[in-house]
Amino acid sequence: VQLVESGGGSVQPGGSLWVSCVASGTTFSFTTMGWYRRAPGKEREVVATIDRDGRTGYADFVKGRFTIFREDAKNTIHMLMKNLEPEDTANYYCNGITSNSIYWGQGTQVTVYW
């Protein structure tokens, strides 16, 4: 099983970016998928999650700004990030959980600066 992220990039404060994650090598759906991030010098933290029923959860610091979507047929999740702030600068990692395993992507960089 592989999780491959795409998207991200650099943007000025107030801008928007997409990140996407495609799971390959599996024919089953993840019970929960999500996005985590790690900023330089900080611990990894959860950003947003979505379960197989479409229920979502967000960290307080992104509520109202980030939206997570799931495409089960494609084993894919996306996240739209709006009103980005310099504090959102981090490497964003995709996560997928099955009944007995946890998988991680390699990460995609998001940089917010003037």
HUGIMO-V728399 format. One record per residue. N is the residue number from 1. RES is the residue in one small letter. PHI is phi as a letter, one per 20 degrees, with the letter a starting at -180 (999 if undefined). D_FIRST is the distance of its C-alpha to the first C-alpha in Angstrom with 1 decimal. Layout:
# HUGIMO-V728399
n=N res=RES phi=PHI d_first=D_FIRST
n=N res=RES phi=PHI d_first=D_FIRST
This chain:
# HUGIMO-V728399
n=1 res=v phi=999 d_first=0.0
n=2 res=q phi=c d_first=3.8
n=3 res=l phi=d d_first=6.9
n=4 res=v phi=c d_first=9.9
n=5 res=e phi=e d_first=13.3
n=6 res=s phi=b d_first=16.6
n=7 res=g phi=n d_first=20.1
n=8 res=g phi=m d_first=22.1
n=9 res=g phi=p d_first=25.0
n=10 res=s phi=d d_first=28.6
n=11 res=v phi=b d_first=31.1
n=12 res=q phi=e d_first=34.4
n=13 res=p phi=g d_first=35.0
n=14 res=g phi=n d_first=35.1
n=15 res=g phi=e d_first=32.8
n=16 res=s phi=c d_first=29.5
n=17 res=l phi=b d_first=26.0
n=18 res=w phi=d d_first=22.8
n=19 res=v phi=c d_first=19.3
n=20 res=s phi=c d_first=16.3
n=21 res=c phi=b d_first=12.5
n=22 res=v phi=d d_first=10.3
n=23 res=a phi=e d_first=6.9
n=24 res=s phi=c d_first=5.7
n=25 res=g phi=n d_first=4.5
n=26 res=t phi=b d_first=5.8
n=27 res=t phi=d d_first=9.6
n=28 res=f phi=d d_first=10.4
n=29 res=s phi=e d_first=11.5
n=30 res=f phi=f d_first=11.1
n=31 res=t phi=f d_first=14.5
n=32 res=t phi=b d_first=14.9
n=33 res=m phi=c d_first=13.6
n=34 res=g phi=a d_first=15.7
n=35 res=w phi=c d_first=17.0
n=36 res=y phi=c d_first=18.4
n=37 res=r phi=b d_first=20.6
n=38 res=r phi=c d_first=22.3
n=39 res=a phi=e d_first=25.7
n=40 res=p phi=g d_first=27.5
n=41 res=g phi=m d_first=29.0
n=42 res=k phi=c d_first=27.5
n=43 res=e phi=f d_first=25.0
n=44 res=r phi=f d_first=21.7
n=45 res=e phi=c d_first=22.6
n=46 res=v phi=f d_first=21.2
n=47 res=v phi=d d_first=22.2
n=48 res=a phi=b d_first=21.1
n=49 res=t phi=c d_first=19.1
n=50 res=i phi=b d_first=18.9
n=51 res=d phi=e d_first=18.3
n=52 res=r phi=f d_first=17.8
n=53 res=d phi=e d_first=21.6
n=54 res=g phi=n d_first=21.8
n=55 res=r phi=f d_first=23.5
n=56 res=t phi=d d_first=23.2
n=57 res=g phi=b d_first=24.1
n=58 res=y phi=c d_first=25.3
n=59 res=a phi=f d_first=26.6
n=60 res=d phi=g d_first=30.4
n=61 res=f phi=f d_first=30.4
n=62 res=v phi=c d_first=28.5
n=63 res=k phi=g d_first=30.0
n=64 res=g phi=n d_first=31.7
n=65 res=r phi=d d_first=30.2
n=66 res=f phi=d d_first=26.4
n=67 res=t phi=c d_first=24.9
n=68 res=i phi=d d_first=21.4
n=69 res=f phi=c d_first=20.4
n=70 res=r phi=c d_first=17.6
n=71 res=e phi=d d_first=17.0
n=72 res=d phi=f d_first=15.4
n=73 res=a phi=f d_first=15.9
n=74 res=k phi=d d_first=13.8
n=75 res=n phi=l d_first=11.2
n=76 res=t phi=c d_first=13.0
n=77 res=i phi=c d_first=15.2
n=78 res=h phi=c d_first=18.1
n=79 res=m phi=b d_first=20.7
n=80 res=l phi=e d_first=24.3
n=81 res=m phi=d d_first=26.2
n=82 res=k phi=d d_first=29.9
n=83 res=n phi=l d_first=32.9
n=84 res=l phi=f d_first=30.9
n=85 res=e phi=c d_first=32.7
n=86 res=p phi=g d_first=32.8
n=87 res=e phi=f d_first=31.4
n=88 res=d phi=e d_first=28.1
n=89 res=t phi=f d_first=27.5
n=90 res=a phi=a d_first=24.3
n=91 res=n phi=e d_first=20.8
n=92 res=y phi=d d_first=18.6
n=93 res=y phi=d d_first=15.1
n=94 res=c phi=e d_first=12.7
n=95 res=n phi=c d_first=11.6
n=96 res=g phi=c d_first=9.8
n=97 res=i phi=d d_first=11.2
n=98 res=t phi=d d_first=11.0
n=99 res=s phi=f d_first=13.9
n=100 res=n phi=b d_first=12.9
n=101 res=s phi=b d_first=10.2
n=102 res=i phi=c d_first=10.1
n=103 res=y phi=c d_first=7.6
n=104 res=w phi=c d_first=9.4
n=105 res=g phi=e d_first=9.9
n=106 res=q phi=e d_first=12.6
n=107 res=g phi=o d_first=15.3
n=108 res=t phi=c d_first=18.0
n=109 res=q phi=e d_first=21.7
n=110 res=v phi=c d_first=24.2
n=111 res=t phi=c d_first=27.8
n=112 res=v phi=c d_first=30.8
n=113 res=y phi=b d_first=34.2
n=114 res=w phi=f d_first=37.6
